[in-house]
């Protein structure tokens, strides 16, 4: 790991990267499976009349926001492992930090996501720390915002990840 | 279909949420991972989890824990409770065989400039005696039976 932050990496801070849209329209199947996996009986997700009365029609559970941007495990023409949060993996590579853990995750929820929506996203590096040594090893903390909007340009949420990328070998 | 519809005025600071206990199974862990489109093997392949991650079994993924927190909050508030913000800190893993207990309390109750009623909650998941995950959440509740946080858009929604 270099002690000085490379200029090429510093230049990425604040720059939107990896602008993408969902690979398929938001769909009910995953909504029902998520509710089943948590035994969530909220009538917003199961009862059309309640959804119409309260939210103007069906919506997805807000906490599913990041679900819609996880890539298919396989798709035609794709090579290698397909990973979400590509900025995170790119920082590991650029900073030569082979290991990383997500230490904090904060999500802010905006307009509800609805079946049929197409969402757009972009990733922005907010900060990269000076080198630090922790019990895990020596490396850097970084903060990445993943911003989401819908097909109308409405803000639907921001997912903020704090990660520590490191080389093994911790505090003595 | 009827459900509780908790009002802002019915909640007091320091009020505890009723705990929720869930017996975690391998099926529950795998179902949660696949529902959240998380194909990483440590959430469905026990050999991988043990040999590569050095843990005792497959373990619950973060997005599914977020979904569990959401269910926990809205079981209490009912469908008019609208979550505005959630922050997590992972402390330990949740495995099949664990008795997962979600608990929490209200730490603040405020009205913003848009006259939206907010509760700040401090929540956690214990896996047996181990603290697995901490969560801070902000949820909007209706001020009265005519109010509905889901109607808020743009400037009137400031989570």
Interface residues (C-beta under 8 A of the other chain):
Chain A: X30 X33 X34 X35 X36 X37 X38 X39 X40 X41 X42 X43 X44 X46 X47 X49 X50 X54 X55 X56 X61 X62 X63 X64 X66 X67 X70 X73 X102 X103 X104 X105 X106 X107 X108 X109 X110 X111 X112
Chain B: X1 X3 X22 X28 X31 X32 X34 X35 X36 X37 X38 X39 X62 X63 X64 X66 X67 X68 X69 X70 X71 X74 X75 X79 X80 X82 X83 X84 X85 X86 X87 X88 X89 X90 X148 X150 X153 X157 X159
